[in-house]
């Protein structure tokens, strides 16, 4: 599943290619993905100009001008990908790709959504309804924003019986920290991922909050992590997988102490850690 760095990379690519362009055409190949798509609202975006491409957690927010300033809310789901194709002058739009479910044409640029597993989502809401939208209302703070720090994390962990890795992956507490980056951040902070959240000290939480920001920032700069099928809007892969210290390295020597990296499965999720460096 694309995590925050991958979604942010897609956002930056779409922003660079499409901001300021007018939506000439929108087409839906099917009426639903994970949930029904509001066909009339999507088609109603035609003729409007895209003013910004923002991100909230793992959701992309395509903001349009005009009455109510509508926003297209896009989630990539488990396997969704967005591509921007450049069309030749007077050329007809290309054939639909396999598993392509919707597309939007901005002048000579075509935004295409491909999702083999169909867990993605597309919705439209007026800008003034975003904060109370069902997909967004329960989201916690952005890990790269000003409201998330060690003190905030420490307060969240009090009386929590869950593991610290599970807690930081819960979007109600902090958004966008998926499985890969949770393992990496716990390693960088020296915190064992299965440790009960309530046992972390304030110093532990400060190190972990700093590690989350550091890992996510580095991953964004690297264009994300490509382990299976993630690519950016230009179909370029990310390369943060070259920097992974523990994730997907079971049995390999720790980059700090040479102890073999351990792999455990909990709740159908793989967790990787160094039994020596992480406590």
DRENLO-463766 format. One record per residue (C-alpha): residue in three letters; z, y, x. Coordinates in steps of 0.1 Angstrom, whole numbers, plus 5000, padded with zeros to 4 digits. Example, Ala and Ser with C-alpha at 12.3 -4.5 7.8 and 13.67 -1.06 7.14 Angstrom:
<atoms>
<atom residuo="ALA" c3="5078" c2="4955" c1="5123"/>
<atom residuo="SER" c3="5071" c2="4989" c1="5137"/>
</atoms>
This chain:
<atoms>
<atom residuo="UNK" c3="5000" c2="5000" c1="5000"/>
<atom residuo="UNK" c3="4992" c2="5035" c1="5013"/>
<atom residuo="UNK" c3="5024" c2="5053" c1="5023"/>
<atom residuo="UNK" c3="5031" c2="5090" c1="5027"/>
<atom residuo="UNK" c3="5011" c2="5094" c1="5060"/>
<atom residuo="UNK" c3="4981" c2="5077" c1="5046"/>
<atom residuo="UNK" c3="4982" c2="5098" c1="5014"/>
<atom residuo="UNK" c3="4987" c2="5130" c1="5034"/>
<atom residuo="UNK" c3="4957" c2="5121" c1="5056"/>
<atom residuo="UNK" c3="4935" c2="5116" c1="5025"/>
<atom residuo="UNK" c3="4948" c2="5148" c1="5010"/>
<atom residuo="UNK" c3="4939" c2="5168" c1="5042"/>
<atom residuo="UNK" c3="4904" c2="5152" c1="5042"/>
<atom residuo="UNK" c3="4898" c2="5160" c1="5005"/>
<atom residuo="UNK" c3="4912" c2="5195" c1="5009"/>
<atom residuo="UNK" c3="4888" c2="5201" c1="5038"/>
<atom residuo="UNK" c3="4857" c2="5188" c1="5020"/>
<atom residuo="UNK" c3="4863" c2="5199" c1="4984"/>
<atom residuo="UNK" c3="4885" c2="5229" c1="4980"/>
<atom residuo="UNK" c3="4867" c2="5259" c1="4964"/>
<atom residuo="UNK" c3="4839" c2="5236" c1="4950"/>
<atom residuo="UNK" c3="4830" c2="5235" c1="4913"/>
<atom residuo="UNK" c3="4833" c2="5201" c1="4895"/>
<atom residuo="UNK" c3="4797" c2="5195" c1="4882"/>
<atom residuo="UNK" c3="4802" c2="5160" c1="4869"/>
<atom residuo="UNK" c3="4829" c2="5134" c1="4863"/>
<atom residuo="UNK" c3="4822" c2="5098" c1="4854"/>
<atom residuo="UNK" c3="4845" c2="5069" c1="4845"/>
<atom residuo="UNK" c3="4833" c2="5033" c1="4849"/>
<atom residuo="UNK" c3="4863" c2="5019" c1="4830"/>
<atom residuo="UNK" c3="4889" c2="5034" c1="4806"/>
<atom residuo="UNK" c3="4920" c2="5023" c1="4825"/>
<atom residuo="UNK" c3="4935" c2="5013" c1="4858"/>
<atom residuo="UNK" c3="4972" c2="5007" c1="4860"/>
<atom residuo="UNK" c3="4974" c2="5028" c1="4828"/>
<atom residuo="UNK" c3="4948" c2="5042" c1="4804"/>
<atom residuo="UNK" c3="4928" c2="5071" c1="4818"/>
<atom residuo="UNK" c3="4927" c2="5102" c1="4795"/>
<atom residuo="UNK" c3="4889" c2="5103" c1="4794"/>
<atom residuo="UNK" c3="4885" c2="5135" c1="4774"/>
<atom residuo="UNK" c3="4909" c2="5154" c1="4797"/>
<atom residuo="UNK" c3="4891" c2="5142" c1="4828"/>
<atom residuo="UNK" c3="4857" c2="5151" c1="4814"/>
<atom residuo="UNK" c3="4872" c2="5185" c1="4804"/>
<atom residuo="UNK" c3="4876" c2="5193" c1="4841"/>
<atom residuo="UNK" c3="4838" c2="5198" c1="4844"/>
<atom residuo="UNK" c3="4828" c2="5233" c1="4852"/>
<atom residuo="UNK" c3="4862" c2="5242" c1="4868"/>
<atom residuo="UNK" c3="4867" c2="5250" c1="4904"/>
<atom residuo="UNK" c3="4890" c2="5229" c1="4926"/>
<atom residuo="UNK" c3="4915" c2="5254" c1="4940"/>
<atom residuo="UNK" c3="4938" c2="5232" c1="4960"/>
<atom residuo="UNK" c3="4946" c2="5196" c1="4969"/>
<atom residuo="UNK" c3="4983" c2="5190" c1="4971"/>
<atom residuo="UNK" c3="5006" c2="5160" c1="4975"/>
<atom residuo="UNK" c3="5039" c2="5151" c1="4958"/>
<atom residuo="UNK" c3="5054" c2="5118" c1="4972"/>
<atom residuo="UNK" c3="5024" c2="5094" c1="4972"/>
<atom residuo="UNK" c3="5006" c2="5113" c1="4944"/>
<atom residuo="UNK" c3="4976" c2="5135" c1="4951"/>
<atom residuo="UNK" c3="4974" c2="5167" c1="4930"/>
<atom residuo="UNK" c3="4939" c2="5181" c1="4925"/>
<atom residuo="UNK" c3="4944" c2="5216" c1="4911"/>
<atom residuo="UNK" c3="4917" c2="5233" c1="4890"/>
<atom residuo="UNK" c3="4912" c2="5268" c1="4878"/>
<atom residuo="UNK" c3="4909" c2="5281" c1="4842"/>
<atom residuo="UNK" c3="4931" c2="5279" c1="4812"/>
<atom residuo="UNK" c3="4964" c2="5260" c1="4817"/>
<atom residuo="UNK" c3="4953" c2="5254" c1="4853"/>
<atom residuo="UNK" c3="4949" c2="5216" c1="4848"/>
<atom residuo="UNK" c3="4959" c2="5192" c1="4876"/>
<atom residuo="UNK" c3="4944" c2="5157" c1="4881"/>
<atom residuo="UNK" c3="4971" c2="5134" c1="4893"/>
<atom residuo="UNK" c3="4958" c2="5105" c1="4915"/>
<atom residuo="UNK" c3="4978" c2="5075" c1="4928"/>
<atom residuo="UNK" c3="4961" c2="5051" c1="4952"/>
<atom residuo="UNK" c3="4982" c2="5021" c1="4941"/>
<atom residuo="UNK" c3="4981" c2="4990" c1="4963"/>
<atom residuo="UNK" c3="4945" c2="4991" c1="4974"/>
<atom residuo="UNK" c3="4930" c2="5023" c1="4962"/>
<atom residuo="UNK" c3="4908" c2="5044" c1="4985"/>
<atom residuo="UNK" c3="4891" c2="5078" c1="4981"/>
<atom residuo="UNK" c3="4858" c2="5086" c1="4998"/>
<atom residuo="UNK" c3="4838" c2="5118" c1="5000"/>
<atom residuo="UNK" c3="4800" c2="5112" c1="5004"/>
<atom residuo="UNK" c3="4776" c2="5139" c1="5013"/>
<atom residuo="UNK" c3="4745" c2="5139" c1="4990"/>
<atom residuo="UNK" c3="4710" c2="5149" c1="5002"/>
<atom residuo="UNK" c3="4694" c2="5179" c1="4985"/>
<atom residuo="UNK" c3="4680" c2="5169" c1="4951"/>
<atom residuo="UNK" c3="4690" c2="5133" c1="4957"/>
<atom residuo="UNK" c3="4703" c2="5112" c1="4928"/>
<atom residuo="UNK" c3="4739" c2="5100" c1="4931"/>
<atom residuo="UNK" c3="4742" c2="5066" c1="4948"/>
<atom residuo="UNK" c3="4748" c2="5033" c1="4930"/>
<atom residuo="UNK" c3="4784" c2="5025" c1="4922"/>
<atom residuo="UNK" c3="4803" c2="5007" c1="4949"/>
<atom residuo="UNK" c3="4820" c2="4974" c1="4942"/>
<atom residuo="UNK" c3="4854" c2="4981" c1="4926"/>
<atom residuo="UNK" c3="4845" c2="5018" c1="4922"/>
<atom residuo="UNK" c3="4862" c2="5030" c1="4890"/>
<atom residuo="UNK" c3="4856" c2="5068" c1="4888"/>
<atom residuo="UNK" c3="4838" c2="5096" c1="4906"/>
<atom residuo="UNK" c3="4837" c2="5134" c1="4906"/>
<atom residuo="UNK" c3="4807" c2="5154" c1="4919"/>
<atom residuo="UNK" c3="4813" c2="5187" c1="4935"/>
<atom residuo="UNK" c3="4779" c2="5202" c1="4944"/>
<atom residuo="UNK" c3="4765" c2="5179" c1="4970"/>
<atom residuo="UNK" c3="4798" c2="5161" c1="4977"/>
<atom residuo="UNK" c3="4808" c2="5130" c1="4957"/>
<atom residuo="UNK" c3="4845" c2="5120" c1="4955"/>
<atom residuo="UNK" c3="4847" c2="5083" c1="4947"/>
<atom residuo="UNK" c3="4877" c2="5061" c1="4939"/>
<atom residuo="UNK" c3="4876" c2="5024" c1="4949"/>
<atom residuo="UNK" c3="4904" c2="5001" c1="4939"/>
<atom residuo="UNK" c3="4900" c2="4963" c1="4941"/>
<atom residuo="UNK" c3="4934" c2="4955" c1="4926"/>
<atom residuo="UNK" c3="4934" c2="4983" c1="4900"/>
<atom residuo="UNK" c3="4970" c2="4994" c1="4905"/>
<atom residuo="UNK" c3="4959" c2="5030" c1="4910"/>
<atom residuo="UNK" c3="4962" c2="5058" c1="4884"/>
<atom residuo="UNK" c3="4944" c2="5089" c1="4872"/>
<atom residuo="UNK" c3="4960" c2="5114" c1="4848"/>
<atom residuo="UNK" c3="4955" c2="5151" c1="4839"/>
<atom residuo="UNK" c3="4983" c2="5175" c1="4830"/>
<atom residuo="UNK" c3="4986" c2="5213" c1="4828"/>
<atom residuo="UNK" c3="5003" c2="5229" c1="4858"/>
<atom residuo="UNK" c3="5033" c2="5240" c1="4838"/>
<atom residuo="UNK" c3="5040" c2="5204" c1="4828"/>
<atom residuo="UNK" c3="5040" c2="5189" c1="4863"/>
<atom residuo="UNK" c3="5078" c2="5191" c1="4869"/>
<atom residuo="UNK" c3="5085" c2="5171" c1="4838"/>
<atom residuo="UNK" c3="5055" c2="5147" c1="4840"/>
<atom residuo="UNK" c3="5067" c2="5111" c1="4836"/>
<atom residuo="UNK" c3="5052" c2="5101" c1="4870"/>
<atom residuo="UNK" c3="5068" c2="5130" c1="4889"/>
<atom residuo="UNK" c3="5101" c2="5139" c1="4872"/>
<atom residuo="UNK" c3="5123" c2="5113" c1="4888"/>
<atom residuo="UNK" c3="5111" c2="5118" c1="4924"/>
<atom residuo="UNK" c3="5135" c2="5127" c1="4951"/>
<atom residuo="UNK" c3="5131" c2="5152" c1="4980"/>
<atom residuo="UNK" c3="5102" c2="5152" c1="5004"/>
<atom residuo="UNK" c3="5112" c2="5138" c1="5037"/>
<atom residuo="UNK" c3="5094" c2="5165" c1="5056"/>
<atom residuo="UNK" c3="5107" c2="5193" c1="5034"/>
<atom residuo="UNK" c3="5137" c2="5215" c1="5038"/>
<atom residuo="UNK" c3="5161" c2="5198" c1="5014"/>
<atom residuo="UNK" c3="5162" c2="5164" c1="5032"/>
<atom residuo="UNK" c3="5184" c2="5161" c1="5062"/>
<atom residuo="UNK" c3="5213" c2="5140" c1="5076"/>
<atom residuo="UNK" c3="5239" c2="5156" c1="5053"/>
<atom residuo="UNK" c3="5218" c2="5150" c1="5022"/>
<atom residuo="UNK" c3="5212" c2="5113" c1="5032"/>
<atom residuo="UNK" c3="5249" c2="5109" c1="5040"/>
<atom residuo="UNK" c3="5259" c2="5121" c1="5005"/>
<atom residuo="UNK" c3="5233" c2="5097" c1="4990"/>
<atom residuo="UNK" c3="5247" c2="5067" c1="5008"/>
<atom residuo="UNK" c3="5283" c2="5070" c1="4996"/>
<atom residuo="UNK" c3="5294" c2="5040" c1="4975"/>
<atom residuo="UNK" c3="5260" c2="5024" c1="4978"/>
<atom residuo="UNK" c3="5261" c2="4987" c1="4980"/>
<atom residuo="UNK" c3="5223" c2="4983" c1="4987"/>
<atom residuo="UNK" c3="5209" c2="4981" c1="5022"/>
<atom residuo="UNK" c3="5199" c2="5013" c1="5040"/>
<atom residuo="UNK" c3="5163" c2="5002" c1="5042"/>
<atom residuo="UNK" c3="5162" c2="4996" c1="5005"/>
<atom residuo="UNK" c3="5178" c2="5030" c1="4998"/>
<atom residuo="UNK" c3="5154" c2="5050" c1="5019"/>
<atom residuo="UNK" c3="5125" c2="5032" c1="5002"/>
<atom residuo="UNK" c3="5137" c2="5043" c1="4968"/>
<atom residuo="UNK" c3="5117" c2="5074" c1="4957"/>
<atom residuo="UNK" c3="5147" c2="5086" c1="4937"/>
<atom residuo="UNK" c3="5165" c2="5093" c1="4970"/>
<atom residuo="UNK" c3="5137" c2="5103" c1="4993"/>
<atom residuo="UNK" c3="5099" c2="5099" c1="4986"/>
<atom residuo="UNK" c3="5071" c2="5083" c1="5005"/>
<atom residuo="UNK" c3="5090" c2="5061" c1="5030"/>
<atom residuo="UNK" c3="5073" c2="5027" c1="5025"/>
<atom residuo="UNK" c3="5080" c2="4994" c1="5042"/>
<atom residuo="UNK" c3="5062" c2="5001" c1="5075"/>
<atom residuo="UNK" c3="5079" c2="5035" c1="5082"/>
<atom residuo="UNK" c3="5113" c2="5024" c1="5069"/>
<atom residuo="UNK" c3="5114" c2="4996" c1="5096"/>
<atom residuo="UNK" c3="5101" c2="5020" c1="5122"/>
<atom residuo="UNK" c3="5126" c2="5048" c1="5113"/>
<atom residuo="UNK" c3="5156" c2="5023" c1="5113"/>
<atom residuo="UNK" c3="5146" c2="5012" c1="5148"/>
<atom residuo="UNK" c3="5142" c2="5047" c1="5161"/>
<atom residuo="UNK" c3="5177" c2="5056" c1="5147"/>
<atom residuo="UNK" c3="5193" c2="5024" c1="5161"/>
<atom residuo="UNK" c3="5204" c2="5013" c1="5126"/>
<atom residuo="UNK" c3="5200" c2="4977" c1="5114"/>
<atom residuo="UNK" c3="5178" c2="4979" c1="5082"/>
<atom residuo="UNK" c3="5199" c2="4954" c1="5062"/>
<atom residuo="UNK" c3="5232" c2="4972" c1="5069"/>
<atom residuo="UNK" c3="5250" c2="4984" c1="5037"/>
<atom residuo="UNK" c3="5242" c2="5020" c1="5031"/>
<atom residuo="UNK" c3="5278" c2="5030" c1="5025"/>
<atom residuo="UNK" c3="5288" c2="5019" c1="5060"/>
<atom residuo="UNK" c3="5266" c2="5045" c1="5077"/>
<atom residuo="UNK" c3="5285" c2="5074" c1="5093"/>
<atom residuo="UNK" c3="5274" c2="5110" c1="5091"/>
<atom residuo="UNK" c3="5260" c2="5107" c1="5127"/>
<atom residuo="UNK" c3="5240" c2="5076" c1="5117"/>
<atom residuo="UNK" c3="5225" c2="5094" c1="5087"/>
<atom residuo="UNK" c3="5216" c2="5124" c1="5109"/>
<atom residuo="UNK" c3="5198" c2="5101" c1="5134"/>
<atom residuo="UNK" c3="5181" c2="5083" c1="5106"/>
<atom residuo="UNK" c3="5169" c2="5114" c1="5087"/>
<atom residuo="UNK" c3="5156" c2="5128" c1="5120"/>
<atom residuo="UNK" c3="5139" c2="5094" c1="5127"/>
<atom residuo="UNK" c3="5122" c2="5094" c1="5093"/>
<atom residuo="UNK" c3="5107" c2="5128" c1="5099"/>
<atom residuo="UNK" c3="5097" c2="5120" c1="5134"/>
<atom residuo="UNK" c3="5080" c2="5087" c1="5124"/>
<atom residuo="UNK" c3="5062" c2="5102" c1="5094"/>
<atom residuo="UNK" c3="5050" c2="5132" c1="5114"/>
<atom residuo="UNK" c3="5036" c2="5110" c1="5142"/>
<atom residuo="UNK" c3="5019" c2="5088" c1="5117"/>
<atom residuo="UNK" c3="5002" c2="5117" c1="5100"/>
<atom residuo="UNK" c3="4990" c2="5130" c1="5134"/>
<atom residuo="UNK" c3="4976" c2="5096" c1="5140"/>
<atom residuo="UNK" c3="4957" c2="5095" c1="5107"/>
<atom residuo="UNK" c3="4980" c2="5069" c1="5092"/>
<atom residuo="UNK" c3="4983" c2="5031" c1="5098"/>
<atom residuo="UNK" c3="4954" c2="5007" c1="5092"/>
<atom residuo="UNK" c3="4967" c2="4972" c1="5089"/>
<atom residuo="UNK" c3="4943" c2="4959" c1="5062"/>
<atom residuo="UNK" c3="4919" c2="4982" c1="5042"/>
<atom residuo="UNK" c3="4932" c2="5017" c1="5045"/>
<atom residuo="UNK" c3="4907" c2="5044" c1="5056"/>
<atom residuo="UNK" c3="4905" c2="5081" c1="5052"/>
<atom residuo="UNK" c3="4880" c2="5100" c1="5030"/>
<atom residuo="UNK" c3="4855" c2="5098" c1="5058"/>
<atom residuo="UNK" c3="4860" c2="5060" c1="5061"/>
<atom residuo="UNK" c3="4877" c2="5065" c1="5095"/>
<atom residuo="UNK" c3="4907" c2="5042" c1="5102"/>
<atom residuo="UNK" c3="4941" c2="5054" c1="5112"/>
<atom residuo="UNK" c3="4956" c2="5043" c1="5146"/>
<atom residuo="UNK" c3="4994" c2="5046" c1="5142"/>
<atom residuo="UNK" c3="4994" c2="5008" c1="5142"/>
<atom residuo="UNK" c3="4990" c2="5011" c1="5180"/>
<atom residuo="UNK" c3="5024" c2="5029" c1="5181"/>
<atom residuo="UNK" c3="5044" c2="5005" c1="5160"/>
<atom residuo="UNK" c3="5077" c2="4994" c1="5178"/>
<atom residuo="UNK" c3="5089" c2="4967" c1="5154"/>
<atom residuo="UNK" c3="5067" c2="4963" c1="5123"/>
<atom residuo="UNK" c3="5045" c2="4932" c1="5124"/>
<atom residuo="UNK" c3="5058" c2="4923" c1="5159"/>
<atom residuo="UNK" c3="5080" c2="4893" c1="5151"/>
<atom residuo="UNK" c3="5088" c2="4874" c1="5183"/>
<atom residuo="UNK" c3="5074" c2="4901" c1="5206"/>
<atom residuo="UNK" c3="5097" c2="4917" c1="5231"/>
<atom residuo="UNK" c3="5115" c2="4949" c1="5220"/>
<atom residuo="UNK" c3="5100" c2="4980" c1="5236"/>
<atom residuo="UNK" c3="5135" c2="4990" c1="5247"/>
<atom residuo="UNK" c3="5154" c2="4959" c1="5258"/>
<atom residuo="UNK" c3="5129" c2="4930" c1="5257"/>
<atom residuo="UNK" c3="5149" c2="4911" c1="5230"/>
<atom residuo="UNK" c3="5125" c2="4893" c1="5206"/>
<atom residuo="UNK" c3="5119" c2="4912" c1="5174"/>
<atom residuo="UNK" c3="5134" c2="4895" c1="5144"/>
<atom residuo="UNK" c3="5116" c2="4891" c1="5111"/>
<atom residuo="UNK" c3="5133" c2="4885" c1="5077"/>
<atom residuo="UNK" c3="5120" c2="4886" c1="5042"/>
<atom residuo="UNK" c3="5141" c2="4903" c1="5015"/>
<atom residuo="UNK" c3="5129" c2="4910" c1="4980"/>
<atom residuo="UNK" c3="5094" c2="4899" c1="4989"/>
<atom residuo="UNK" c3="5093" c2="4925" c1="5017"/>
<atom residuo="UNK" c3="5091" c2="4919" c1="5054"/>
<atom residuo="UNK" c3="5117" c2="4936" c1="5076"/>
<atom residuo="UNK" c3="5115" c2="4938" c1="5114"/>
<atom residuo="UNK" c3="5143" c2="4949" c1="5137"/>
<atom residuo="UNK" c3="5158" c2="4944" c1="5172"/>
<atom residuo="UNK" c3="5191" c2="4925" c1="5169"/>
<atom residuo="UNK" c3="5203" c2="4942" c1="5202"/>
<atom residuo="UNK" c3="5192" c2="4978" c1="5198"/>
<atom residuo="UNK" c3="5200" c2="4981" c1="5161"/>
<atom residuo="UNK" c3="5236" c2="4980" c1="5147"/>
</atoms>
